[in-house]
Amino acid sequence: MPPRQIVDRVVKSVVQVVALKRSWVGNYSPAWTGSGTMVDPRGLVLTNCHVANPRAMGMPAPAADVMAIAVTNRTDEPPALTYLCEVVVFSPELDLAVLRIIADINGNRLNSLNVPYIPLSNSDELELGDTLSIFGYPGIGGKTITFTSGAVSGFTSEEGVRERRAWIKTDATIAGGNSGGTAVNENGELVGVPTQAAAGANIVPVDARPVVDTNQDGRVDQNDSPMTIGGFINGLRPVNLALPLLRKAGMNVDAKQDHGQYQQAPSAPLPQTQPKGSGPRFGNLLFSTQVTDDGRPINPTTNLMRGANQLFASFEFSGLRNGMPFTQVWAVNGQKVVENTAEWEDGESGRKTIVLGNQSGLPDGKYHVILALGQQIMAEGEATVGRHESDTDTQINGKIVDHLTGQGIADALIIVLRPDASVQQFLATQARELAFTSARTDANGAFALPTQLPKGHAYGLVIVARGYEDLTLDGALQVSPDAGEQAEIGPIPLARE
């Protein structure tokens, strides 16, 4: 194991990558998580492509509205969301990608950075028996950063990769969630990226299955990363294969021959919950059961395990002035439990955290928070305590298309109603409690429902897209008792107005 001072530096440079998805109510929740390594003081993060952009790997996943970086302040505490980032360049062939930190958690653009980072080593100099230290957030080790160690067990090649060393084999334990993380040598230099639970292509782990809630959605199912049970040889991508991507991202590294096809990702705007302007704004509402001393959320989630006694709601604000009337309203299962109005005293901009607590444990149910200035609602969101779908639920994916051209329709809203709710009832009342789940389509018209649908029910469907006629159908989604764990519907055509 590297000396203590090297470990301390590595820990500060290993990050958790969190993909956040915005619900139609307005709050954000994690869609998936992985690990990464800060490799440049200007905020470049090396990770796996399936962590940064799983859809590029052909993996089913909702489109992330924002990518965030969580950092570890103490090794015995979970990482706290600290930065927002963007995908710069990625290679599906190598399953590698580079992220760039672009803003703090409050959405303030960062023009200059000097973050801790891990220097790169030459992975071609590794030899059998060399010691490797693995750092990351595998889930099976709990919510804090996890360390394992082992030795270099060998090297393998791969068709389409010109370098002889397409994989570094190691006997170090690497579980799901470690993907994109950090493998360092005895000098604390980055030599590899934990990439898959097997040392090469066409090798299936002998015993890997979902046994831990790695995506923190409150359940263990096929959407969680498989955990390796028992020992076998694991695989690392040599850091030398990542050098061309890092160079494309603007890092000064030695020139290397390109390996695979790299795709430059377009720069994405920071998420906004309200139009830009000079007036007051609230945004990026996140729920969690823990926060740091300065209010950064730890392990954000919208599904809390039964028995939680605190629910934090953290949000960004700007354009405010002290003395404005600020109201927070909490409701549980549609019943108001807290309404409090006070003068705003937190200044013009920043991040604020409010909390709802019960020392005996929060009752099971759906929690709704509304934040207002005067009579204007600025933000709202929902979280659930103690309610989890059964293991027999079905994940629904689909696509919304133009009925004439067949082209996907971007940013269409899909609302799935509760089985006991009718479309007419929903349209007449617009009551959010009648909706079971919802999603928006990506640029290609594809969507993935964030909540699985229990089998044996029929669900009403409301689809809305700008420039198209609304589609409303009672019982449109029929999920039979023998439906699979995943189902794809569509393409669903919409007629133009």
SELUM-475975 format. One line per 3 residues: for each residue x negated, y, z of C-alpha. Coordinates in Angstrom, 3 decimals. Example, Ala and Ser with C-alpha at 12.3 -4.5 7.8 and 13.67 -1.06 7.14 Angstrom:
BEGIN
-12.300:-4.500:7.800 | -13.670:-1.060:7.140 $
% end
This chain:
BEGIN
0.000:0.000:0.000 | -1.302:3.518:-0.790 | -2.463:5.696:2.134 $
0.169:7.573:4.145 | -0.577:10.945:2.534 | -0.070:9.439:-0.926 $
3.200:7.810:0.129 | 4.439:11.149:1.481 | 3.722:12.800:-1.883 $
5.366:9.990:-3.841 | 8.512:10.077:-1.694 | 8.967:13.788:-2.420 $
8.646:13.111:-6.167 | 11.021:10.134:-6.502 | 14.579:11.326:-7.142 $
18.048:9.916:-7.436 | 19.813:10.746:-10.701 | 23.556:11.278:-10.228 $
25.995:11.566:-13.137 | 29.012:13.628:-12.085 | 32.423:13.435:-13.711 $
35.019:16.160:-13.302 | 38.570:15.028:-12.613 | 41.602:16.783:-14.056 $
42.263:18.182:-10.570 | 38.909:19.969:-10.616 | 36.599:18.146:-8.219 $
33.491:16.181:-9.183 | 32.699:12.571:-8.314 | 29.747:10.315:-9.219 $
30.183:8.192:-12.336 | 26.895:6.306:-11.911 | 23.515:6.688:-10.237 $
19.929:5.659:-10.902 | 16.381:6.622:-10.020 | 13.772:8.866:-11.616 $
10.305:10.346:-11.161 | 9.318:14.008:-11.308 | 6.209:13.974:-13.501 $
5.642:17.686:-14.131 | 5.776:20.682:-11.758 | 8.113:22.442:-14.199 $
10.833:19.899:-13.416 | 10.546:17.088:-15.987 | 11.965:13.779:-14.749 $
11.146:10.421:-16.344 | 13.875:7.769:-16.104 | 15.651:5.046:-18.086 $
17.851:5.827:-21.065 | 20.657:3.754:-19.516 | 20.479:6.048:-16.466 $
20.386:9.292:-18.466 | 22.722:8.293:-21.294 | 24.240:4.785:-20.972 $
26.431:5.296:-24.033 | 23.298:5.572:-26.189 | 22.502:2.024:-25.019 $
25.962:0.785:-26.047 | 27.039:0.515:-22.414 | 30.627:1.442:-21.447 $
30.570:4.579:-19.324 | 32.559:7.788:-19.000 | 30.940:10.882:-20.423 $
29.176:12.763:-17.625 | 30.175:16.404:-17.213 | 26.977:17.257:-15.371 $
23.776:15.465:-14.392 | 22.378:16.171:-10.942 | 19.174:15.401:-9.057 $
19.133:14.367:-5.390 | 15.884:14.576:-3.446 | 14.747:12.974:-0.204 $
13.949:15.315:2.682 | 13.421:12.515:5.216 | 12.867:8.825:4.495 $
15.516:7.843:7.057 | 18.197:10.038:5.444 | 20.019:9.658:2.106 $
18.946:12.032:-0.687 | 20.767:15.351:-0.990 | 21.972:16.886:-4.238 $
19.548:19.715:-4.931 | 19.335:20.408:-8.681 | 21.296:20.223:-11.912 $
19.509:18.832:-14.952 | 19.932:18.108:-18.646 | 18.888:15.217:-20.877 $
16.043:16.402:-23.116 | 15.009:13.365:-25.152 | 15.774:9.644:-25.001 $
14.854:6.354:-26.656 | 17.499:3.594:-26.586 | 14.962:1.178:-28.084 $
12.594:1.597:-25.155 | 15.301:2.420:-22.591 | 13.385:5.541:-21.549 $
14.475:9.169:-21.255 | 13.311:12.548:-19.977 | 15.464:14.955:-17.970 $
14.724:18.603:-17.238 | 15.797:20.423:-14.074 | 17.597:23.590:-15.191 $
19.430:24.962:-12.134 | 19.819:24.678:-8.412 | 22.866:22.946:-6.967 $
24.697:26.290:-6.972 | 24.315:26.517:-10.748 | 21.726:29.313:-10.652 $
19.347:28.976:-13.593 | 15.738:28.315:-12.613 | 13.252:30.101:-14.849 $
10.204:28.829:-12.986 | 9.623:25.739:-10.880 | 6.829:24.177:-8.911 $
8.267:20.854:-7.747 | 6.268:17.935:-6.313 | 5.288:15.465:-9.006 $
3.415:12.216:-9.556 | 0.405:12.260:-11.907 | 0.304:9.741:-14.743 $
-2.194:6.915:-15.007 | -3.299:4.898:-18.031 | -1.169:1.763:-17.858 $
-3.529:0.027:-20.305 | -6.108:-0.119:-17.507 | -3.937:-2.309:-15.267 $
-5.084:-5.882:-14.778 | -3.725:-9.063:-13.207 | -3.564:-8.869:-9.445 $
-3.551:-5.067:-9.231 | -1.291:-3.830:-6.456 | 1.933:-2.038:-7.372 $
4.230:0.001:-5.112 | 7.866:0.437:-6.175 | 10.042:3.338:-4.992 $
13.662:4.076:-5.813 | 17.287:3.936:-4.708 | 18.391:0.343:-5.390 $
21.627:0.319:-3.398 | 20.891:-3.071:-1.883 | 18.474:-1.289:0.453 $
21.137:1.109:1.672 | 21.507:4.766:0.685 | 17.962:5.861:1.572 $
14.815:5.613:-0.532 | 13.457:2.046:-0.615 | 9.882:0.757:-0.925 $
8.778:-2.666:-2.158 | 5.375:-3.894:-3.280 | 3.819:-6.642:-5.327 $
1.124:-7.392:-7.848 | 0.726:-7.243:-11.605 | 1.721:-10.717:-12.774 $
1.044:-10.264:-16.481 | 2.035:-8.456:-19.663 | 4.390:-9.231:-22.530 $
4.947:-7.814:-25.989 | 8.212:-7.028:-27.710 | 9.220:-6.970:-31.357 $
9.375:-3.381:-32.591 | 6.935:-2.045:-29.972 | 3.478:-1.556:-31.459 $
1.611:-1.604:-28.175 | 0.557:-5.043:-26.918 | 1.920:-4.128:-23.505 $
5.648:-3.624:-23.967 | 6.268:-4.905:-20.436 | 4.335:-5.130:-17.200 $
5.310:-8.250:-15.263 | 5.366:-8.035:-11.485 | 6.517:-10.139:-8.541 $
7.632:-6.985:-6.696 | 11.333:-6.949:-5.842 | 13.242:-4.621:-8.178 $
17.005:-4.470:-7.695 | 19.729:-2.593:-9.560 | 19.676:1.148:-8.848 $
15.863:1.078:-8.973 | 16.264:1.529:-12.729 | 14.313:4.573:-13.888 $
12.352:4.701:-10.649 | 8.696:4.715:-9.759 | 5.890:2.155:-9.907 $
2.551:3.546:-8.735 | -0.952:2.135:-8.379 | -3.103:2.311:-5.240 $
-4.011:5.931:-6.074 | -0.350:6.955:-6.148 | -0.375:7.451:-9.943 $
2.607:6.497:-12.095 | 1.925:3.354:-14.119 | 5.390:2.012:-14.916 $
9.140:2.533:-14.881 | 11.348:-0.204:-13.351 | 13.652:-0.983:-16.235 $
15.352:-4.350:-16.009 | 15.585:-7.329:-13.707 | 13.541:-9.565:-15.981 $
10.153:-9.262:-17.634 | 11.047:-8.949:-21.272 | 13.759:-9.369:-23.865 $
16.160:-12.325:-23.880 | 15.338:-13.237:-20.285 | 18.341:-13.551:-17.982 $
17.854:-13.184:-14.219 | 18.320:-16.517:-12.486 | 20.577:-15.058:-9.803 $
21.799:-11.502:-10.221 | 25.312:-10.347:-9.462 | 27.175:-7.321:-8.055 $
27.005:-7.660:-4.270 | 26.593:-4.009:-3.208 | 28.600:-0.838:-3.987 $
25.763:0.724:-6.022 | 27.924:3.344:-7.775 | 29.496:4.389:-4.459 $
33.090:4.164:-5.673 | 34.198:2.310:-2.548 | 34.350:-1.188:-4.088 $
32.116:-3.990:-5.288 | 32.950:-5.048:-8.839 | 31.520:-5.504:-12.314 $
30.820:-1.768:-12.534 | 28.109:-2.085:-9.883 | 24.507:-2.896:-10.747 $
23.572:-6.565:-10.353 | 21.377:-7.215:-7.323 | 18.660:-9.826:-7.622 $
19.125:-12.630:-5.109 | 15.951:-14.677:-4.807 | 12.587:-14.114:-6.401 $
11.472:-14.095:-10.013 | 9.332:-11.968:-12.279 | 10.601:-8.428:-12.869 $
9.743:-5.969:-15.611 | 8.317:-2.451:-15.817 | 8.001:-0.292:-18.880 $
4.339:0.885:-19.058 | 4.108:4.650:-18.618 | 2.019:4.869:-21.819 $
5.178:4.094:-23.819 | 6.776:7.237:-22.368 | 4.001:9.630:-23.418 $
5.537:10.533:-26.812 | 8.849:11.381:-25.116 | 7.118:13.516:-22.517 $
5.227:15.306:-25.266 | 8.490:16.025:-27.098 | 9.871:17.393:-23.835 $
6.996:19.897:-23.695 | 4.583:18.170:-21.342 | 0.871:18.343:-22.147 $
-0.150:14.679:-22.452 | -2.673:12.857:-24.583 | -1.420:12.159:-28.101 $
-0.148:8.623:-28.591 | 1.408:6.863:-31.532 | 5.225:7.030:-31.378 $
7.005:3.846:-30.350 | 10.652:3.634:-31.385 | 13.136:6.298:-32.465 $
13.473:9.281:-30.142 | 16.524:11.500:-30.101 | 16.434:15.104:-28.959 $
19.462:15.844:-26.791 | 21.241:19.187:-27.278 | 21.108:21.561:-24.349 $
24.404:21.425:-22.463 | 25.967:24.444:-20.768 | 26.357:24.367:-17.004 $
29.852:23.273:-15.949 | 32.335:26.000:-15.090 | 35.679:25.608:-13.373 $
36.780:29.091:-14.437 | 35.967:31.325:-17.416 | 32.857:33.431:-17.027 $
33.433:36.977:-15.951 | 32.682:39.578:-13.322 | 35.416:38.467:-10.905 $
35.284:35.887:-8.096 | 34.568:32.287:-9.122 | 34.569:28.937:-7.321 $
33.115:25.831:-8.959 | 31.552:22.378:-8.730 | 33.716:21.068:-5.893 $
32.201:17.941:-4.317 | 33.407:15.701:-1.496 | 31.103:13.842:0.880 $
30.937:12.445:4.404 | 27.549:14.090:5.068 | 25.853:17.376:4.199 $
22.427:18.850:4.854 | 21.946:21.754:7.247 | 22.200:24.168:4.311 $
25.397:22.558:2.976 | 24.097:20.343:0.151 | 26.264:17.216:-0.220 $
24.741:13.812:0.542 | 26.117:10.868:-1.468 | 29.114:12.700:-2.982 $
32.167:10.514:-3.467 | 35.928:10.698:-3.861 | 36.491:7.274:-2.238 $
35.743:7.115:1.477 | 35.616:3.880:3.395 | 38.218:3.356:6.084 $
37.138:4.748:9.453 | 35.376:7.896:8.186 | 35.894:10.727:10.647 $
34.757:13.677:8.515 | 35.463:14.792:4.966 | 33.334:17.665:3.659 $
34.300:19.760:0.640 | 31.375:21.716:-0.832 | 31.731:24.306:-3.576 $
29.812:27.086:-5.326 | 31.016:30.683:-5.278 | 30.063:33.963:-6.903 $
31.477:37.444:-7.354 | 32.983:37.613:-3.848 | 32.810:40.330:-1.208 $
33.145:40.061:2.535 | 36.590:40.796:3.912 | 38.559:39.093:1.100 $
41.357:36.809:2.422 | 40.174:33.199:2.019 | 42.642:30.333:2.486 $
41.973:26.622:2.733 | 44.837:24.134:2.656 | 44.466:20.405:3.349 $
47.236:17.904:2.617 | 47.351:14.137:3.227 | 49.671:12.088:1.025 $
51.462:15.273:0.023 | 51.990:16.497:3.604 | 50.230:19.705:4.648 $
48.018:19.145:7.709 | 45.872:22.313:7.754 | 46.415:25.836:6.455 $
43.939:28.459:7.540 | 43.431:32.023:6.291 | 40.472:34.132:7.392 $
38.348:36.966:6.073 | 35.546:35.874:3.752 | 32.166:36.393:5.445 $
29.687:34.362:3.368 | 28.519:37.070:0.992 | 28.621:37.454:-2.774 $
27.306:34.092:-4.007 | 26.024:30.748:-2.828 | 27.451:27.442:-1.674 $
30.018:26.933:1.080 | 31.080:23.775:2.875 | 34.329:23.224:4.759 $
35.262:20.123:6.721 | 38.324:18.191:7.834 | 37.675:15.930:10.818 $
39.307:13.480:13.190 | 37.258:11.929:15.978 | 39.507:8.852:15.912 $
38.987:8.409:12.166 | 40.763:9.972:9.220 | 44.026:8.170:8.399 $
44.120:6.212:5.144 | 45.543:8.180:2.254 | 44.997:10.724:-0.488 $
43.481:14.007:0.671 | 44.067:17.185:-1.324 | 42.300:20.497:-0.685 $
43.272:23.864:-2.174 | 41.000:26.921:-1.967 | 42.479:30.353:-2.576 $
41.613:34.038:-2.469 | 44.741:35.976:-1.598 | 47.482:34.422:-3.709 $
45.132:33.059:-6.390 | 44.110:29.402:-6.306 | 40.395:29.249:-7.082 $
39.678:25.495:-6.829 | 41.268:22.245:-5.733 | 40.377:18.582:-5.565 $
41.321:15.136:-4.263 | 39.613:12.359:-2.336 | 40.899:9.039:-1.011 $
40.252:7.409:2.346 | 40.609:3.665:2.837 | 42.425:2.883:-0.388 $
40.607:0.498:-2.731 | 41.759:-1.377:-5.773 | 41.660:-5.156:-5.688 $
38.970:-7.108:-7.500 | 41.499:-8.128:-10.156 | 42.016:-4.602:-11.515 $
41.251:-3.722:-15.133 | 38.895:-1.070:-16.476 | 40.522:0.722:-19.446 $
38.574:2.342:-22.283 | 40.029:3.788:-25.462 | 39.931:6.406:-28.194 $
42.204:9.250:-29.323 | 42.148:10.055:-33.058 | 43.702:12.331:-35.652 $
46.568:10.390:-37.280 | 45.577:11.567:-40.781 | 41.791:11.451:-40.759 $
41.149:8.846:-38.092 | 38.481:11.134:-36.613 | 38.140:11.238:-32.847 $
39.726:14.167:-31.006 | 37.446:15.804:-28.464 | 38.569:17.048:-25.032 $
41.992:15.386:-25.161 | 43.527:14.848:-21.711 | 44.898:11.386:-20.915 $
47.128:11.121:-17.833 | 48.204:7.678:-16.645 | 51.287:7.792:-14.431 $
52.001:5.608:-11.442 | 54.066:2.506:-12.274 | 57.036:3.938:-10.333 $
56.896:7.335:-12.085 | 58.624:8.266:-15.343 | 57.335:10.646:-17.976 $
60.489:12.756:-17.655 | 59.960:13.063:-13.888 | 56.326:14.095:-14.370 $
57.077:16.664:-17.068 | 59.880:18.177:-14.987 | 57.888:18.499:-11.763 $
54.212:18.472:-12.860 | 53.617:16.763:-9.491 | 50.034:15.511:-9.320 $
50.977:12.694:-6.958 | 52.873:11.058:-9.834 | 49.604:10.580:-11.734 $
47.605:7.414:-11.053 | 44.444:8.496:-12.889 | 43.265:10.651:-15.785 $
40.362:11.203:-18.158 | 39.188:13.455:-20.983 | 37.760:12.314:-24.288 $
34.180:12.958:-25.304 | 33.044:14.533:-28.576 | 33.911:11.303:-30.434 $
37.383:10.965:-28.936 | 36.403:8.124:-26.591 | 37.439:7.917:-22.961 $
37.078:5.630:-19.951 | 39.583:5.799:-17.107 | 37.681:6.470:-13.857 $
40.145:4.380:-11.824 | 40.869:0.747:-12.645 | 44.500:-0.227:-13.208 $
46.027:-2.996:-11.071 | 47.333:-5.836:-13.206 | 50.971:-6.786:-13.633 $
52.262:-3.225:-14.094 | 53.345:-0.867:-16.874 | 52.098:2.710:-16.781 $
53.517:5.816:-18.423 | 51.143:7.830:-20.580 | 50.828:11.556:-21.293 $
48.235:12.699:-23.851 | 47.598:16.374:-24.549 | 45.151:17.892:-27.050 $
44.838:21.399:-28.450 | 46.305:21.653:-31.957 | 48.222:18.363:-31.645 $
51.694:17.346:-30.565 | 51.885:15.945:-27.041 | 52.292:12.173:-26.823 $
54.492:10.962:-23.945 | 55.506:7.317:-23.528 | 57.057:5.461:-20.605 $
55.456:2.064:-19.995 | 52.851:2.719:-22.693 | 50.084:0.840:-20.865 $
51.165:-2.718:-20.114 | 48.507:-4.467:-18.043 | 49.466:-8.133:-17.908 $
48.668:-10.318:-14.869 | 46.105:-12.267:-16.926 | 44.376:-9.189:-18.401 $
40.583:-9.181:-18.393 | 38.298:-7.113:-16.180 | 37.858:-4.679:-19.072 $
40.241:-3.740:-21.869 | 39.995:-1.367:-24.800 | 43.082:0.351:-26.184 $
43.562:2.392:-29.284 | 42.699:4.099:-31.382 | 45.740:6.150:-30.364 $
46.771:8.592:-33.132 | 48.050:12.111:-32.463 | 49.995:14.190:-35.000 $
48.956:17.784:-35.688 | 51.306:20.566:-34.649 $
% end
